[in-house]
Amino acid sequence: AAQVLIDSMGGPGKWSLNEMVAMLNDPSIKYTTTPENVMKYAVFMHEIGSIKNRPTSIPELFFPGVDLQNGN
């Protein structure tokens, strides 16, 4: 998985295989299909001027069909 990720990012360069494996195995990183803290990040991006419009709800940030029932 680490090599696939490196290859998808343009190949070796910024991350070595060992660094990517360590990052993927980091217990403090949670991998999930449920959006988490997306609204918090989007509001922050608006506050610092990275995005023009402040989102009012999480569905504004995703394509139709994404399960947002438990997302935030």
TILUM-479938 format. One record per residue: residue number from 1; residue in three letters; chain; x, y, z of N, C-alpha, C in turn. Coordinates in pm, whole numbers. Each point is the difference from the previous one (the first is absolute). Layout:
BEGIN
+------+------+-------+--------+--------+--------+--------+--------+--------+--------+--------+--------+
: resi : resn : chain :    n.x :    n.y :    n.z :   ca.x :   ca.y :   ca.z :    c.x :    c.y :    c.z :
+------+------+-------+--------+--------+--------+--------+--------+--------+--------+--------+--------+
:  NUM :  ALA :     A :      X :      Y :      Z :      X :      Y :      Z :      X :      Y :      Z :
...
+------+------+-------+--------+--------+--------+--------+--------+--------+--------+--------+--------+
***
This chain:
BEGIN
+------+------+-------+--------+--------+--------+--------+--------+--------+--------+--------+--------+
: resi : resn : chain :    n.x :    n.y :    n.z :   ca.x :   ca.y :   ca.z :    c.x :    c.y :    c.z :
+------+------+-------+--------+--------+--------+--------+--------+--------+--------+--------+--------+
:    1 :  ALA :     A :     83 :   -119 :      0 :    -83 :    119 :      0 :     87 :    125 :      0 :
:    2 :  ALA :     A :    109 :     -5 :     73 :     88 :    117 :      8 :     60 :     30 :   -137 :
:    3 :  GLN :     A :     42 :   -102 :    -71 :     59 :     22 :   -132 :   -104 :     53 :    -98 :
:    4 :  VAL :     A :   -121 :    -53 :      5 :   -108 :     49 :    -87 :    -25 :    148 :     26 :
:    5 :  LEU :     A :     -3 :     39 :    125 :    -21 :    140 :     36 :    114 :     88 :    -51 :
:    6 :  ILE :     A :    122 :    -44 :     18 :    115 :     76 :    -50 :     -8 :     14 :   -152 :
:    7 :  ASP :     A :    -32 :   -109 :    -69 :    -11 :      4 :   -146 :   -111 :     95 :    -45 :
:    8 :  SER :     A :   -111 :      2 :     74 :   -112 :     88 :    -37 :     34 :    147 :     21 :
:    9 :  MET :     A :    102 :     26 :     80 :     42 :    137 :     28 :    116 :     43 :    -90 :
:   10 :  GLY :     A :     26 :    -77 :   -104 :    105 :     37 :    -94 :    130 :    -74 :     18 :
:   11 :  GLY :     A :     -1 :   -101 :     84 :    121 :    -79 :     19 :     86 :     50 :    114 :
:   12 :  PRO :     A :    116 :    -62 :     16 :     89 :     37 :    110 :     36 :    148 :     -5 :
:   13 :  GLY :     A :     20 :     54 :    112 :     33 :    142 :      7 :     -7 :     47 :    143 :
:   14 :  LYS :     A :   -117 :     48 :     37 :    -15 :     56 :    134 :      1 :   -108 :    108 :
:   15 :  TRP :     A :    -59 :   -115 :    -28 :    -14 :   -105 :    102 :     72 :   -126 :    -43 :
:   16 :  SER :     A :     76 :    -59 :     92 :     60 :   -131 :    -26 :   -104 :   -107 :     33 :
:   17 :  LEU :     A :     26 :   -121 :    -46 :    -92 :   -110 :     29 :    -12 :    -21 :    151 :
:   18 :  ASN :     A :    111 :      3 :     72 :     -5 :    -20 :    145 :    -79 :    111 :     70 :
:   19 :  GLU :     A :     16 :    124 :    -46 :    -76 :    111 :     60 :   -149 :    -17 :    -25 :
:   20 :  MET :     A :    -36 :    -42 :   -122 :   -142 :    -16 :    -33 :    -60 :   -115 :     80 :
:   21 :  VAL :     A :     72 :   -110 :     15 :    -49 :   -112 :     81 :    -22 :     46 :    144 :
:   22 :  ALA :     A :     94 :     74 :     54 :    -14 :     51 :    137 :   -121 :     91 :     13 :
:   23 :  MET :     A :    -21 :     85 :    -99 :   -115 :     90 :      4 :   -132 :    -79 :     -8 :
:   24 :  LEU :     A :     -6 :    -98 :    -88 :   -122 :    -80 :    -13 :    -29 :    -84 :    124 :
:   25 :  ASN :     A :    104 :    -36 :     72 :    -17 :    -81 :    122 :    -12 :     83 :    127 :
:   26 :  ASP :     A :      6 :    131 :    -12 :     -8 :     89 :    116 :   -135 :    -17 :     70 :
:   27 :  PRO :     A :     -2 :    -44 :    126 :   -128 :    -24 :     69 :    -78 :    128 :     28 :
:   28 :  SER :     A :     62 :    116 :    -12 :    -73 :    124 :     25 :    -79 :     46 :   -123 :
:   29 :  ILE :     A :     21 :    -67 :   -114 :    -73 :     34 :   -122 :   -113 :   -100 :    -19 :
:   30 :  LYS :     A :   -121 :     51 :    -18 :   -117 :    -85 :    -17 :    -45 :      6 :   -145 :
:   31 :  TYR :     A :    -12 :   -116 :    -64 :    -46 :     -9 :   -137 :   -145 :    -47 :      2 :
:   32 :  THR :     A :    -89 :     79 :    -60 :   -142 :    -32 :      1 :    -65 :     56 :   -125 :
:   33 :  THR :     A :   -112 :    -58 :    -39 :    -75 :     53 :   -114 :   -102 :    104 :     44 :
:   34 :  THR :     A :    -16 :     17 :    131 :    -93 :    100 :     53 :     74 :    133 :     17 :
:   35 :  PRO :     A :    -52 :    106 :    -60 :     66 :    130 :     16 :      3 :     43 :    147 :
:   36 :  GLU :     A :    117 :     39 :     48 :     13 :     45 :    139 :     70 :    135 :      4 :
:   37 :  ASN :     A :    -59 :     94 :     71 :     56 :    134 :     20 :     13 :     81 :   -129 :
:   38 :  VAL :     A :    -75 :    -37 :   -102 :      7 :     71 :   -127 :    -56 :    141 :     12 :
:   39 :  MET :     A :   -111 :     15 :     70 :    -59 :    134 :     17 :     94 :     91 :     77 :
:   40 :  LYS :     A :     63 :    -53 :    104 :     94 :     80 :     78 :    113 :     51 :    -89 :
:   41 :  TYR :     A :     51 :    -88 :    -84 :    109 :     37 :    -90 :    -48 :    100 :   -105 :
:   42 :  ALA :     A :   -120 :    -21 :    -55 :    -54 :     91 :   -102 :    -25 :    139 :     58 :
:   43 :  VAL :     A :    -52 :      7 :    121 :    -21 :    130 :     65 :    135 :     70 :     21 :
:   44 :  PHE :     A :    100 :    -74 :     43 :    134 :     56 :     17 :     53 :     52 :   -133 :
:   45 :  MET :     A :    -17 :    -77 :   -106 :     47 :     44 :   -131 :    -68 :    130 :    -42 :
:   46 :  HIS :     A :   -128 :     14 :     32 :    -71 :    124 :    -30 :     57 :    115 :     83 :
:   47 :  GLU :     A :     24 :    -25 :    127 :     51 :    105 :     89 :    135 :     54 :    -44 :
:   48 :  ILE :     A :     85 :    -86 :    -56 :    132 :     47 :    -43 :      1 :     43 :   -146 :
:   49 :  GLY :     A :   -116 :     -8 :    -66 :    -11 :     48 :   -137 :     32 :   -100 :   -108 :
:   50 :  SER :     A :     14 :   -127 :     34 :     30 :   -102 :   -101 :   -120 :    -31 :    -87 :
:   51 :  ILE :     A :   -120 :     11 :     57 :   -123 :    -17 :    -78 :    -88 :    122 :     20 :
:   52 :  LYS :     A :    -71 :     38 :   -105 :    -78 :    124 :      0 :   -127 :    -12 :     84 :
:   53 :  ASN :     A :    -74 :   -107 :    -19 :   -130 :    -16 :     66 :     10 :    -95 :    118 :
:   54 :  ARG :     A :    -54 :     42 :    113 :     -1 :    -85 :    120 :   -111 :   -104 :    -16 :
:   55 :  PRO :     A :     32 :   -128 :      5 :   -104 :   -102 :    -12 :    -93 :      4 :    120 :
:   56 :  THR :     A :   -128 :    -27 :    -25 :    -98 :      0 :    109 :    -36 :   -140 :     45 :
:   57 :  SER :     A :     32 :   -100 :    -82 :    -29 :   -139 :     38 :     96 :    -93 :    -73 :
:   58 :  ILE :     A :     18 :   -117 :     56 :     95 :    -95 :    -57 :    -41 :    -49 :   -140 :
:   59 :  PRO :     A :   -129 :    -15 :    -33 :    -33 :    -44 :   -136 :     51 :     95 :   -110 :
:   60 :  GLU :     A :     21 :    125 :     33 :     54 :     95 :    -99 :    140 :    -39 :    -44 :
:   61 :  LEU :     A :     69 :    -77 :     78 :    140 :    -31 :    -25 :     23 :   -130 :    -75 :
:   62 :  PHE :     A :   -105 :    -78 :    -25 :     15 :   -131 :    -60 :    -93 :    -19 :   -119 :
:   63 :  PHE :     A :     36 :    -92 :    -87 :    -85 :    -37 :   -111 :   -121 :    -76 :     51 :
:   64 :  PRO :     A :   -112 :      4 :    -74 :   -116 :    -80 :     39 :     38 :   -148 :      7 :
:   65 :  GLY :     A :    -58 :    -70 :     94 :     24 :   -143 :     14 :    100 :    -35 :    109 :
:   66 :  VAL :     A :     72 :     97 :     53 :     94 :    -26 :    109 :    -79 :    -15 :    129 :
:   67 :  ASP :     A :     27 :   -107 :     75 :    -71 :    -23 :    126 :     52 :     97 :    106 :
:   68 :  LEU :     A :    -82 :     98 :     33 :     40 :    102 :     95 :    -74 :    -13 :    133 :
:   69 :  GLN :     A :    -73 :   -108 :     18 :    -83 :    -17 :    119 :     80 :     18 :    129 :
:   70 :  ASN :     A :    118 :    -55 :      6 :     81 :      9 :    121 :    118 :     95 :    -14 :
:   71 :  GLY :     A :      5 :     72 :   -111 :    112 :     91 :    -23 :    -17 :    132 :     72 :
:   72 :  ASN :     A :    110 :     71 :     10 :     -4 :    133 :     61 :    104 :     91 :    -63 :
+------+------+-------+--------+--------+--------+--------+--------+--------+--------+--------+--------+
***
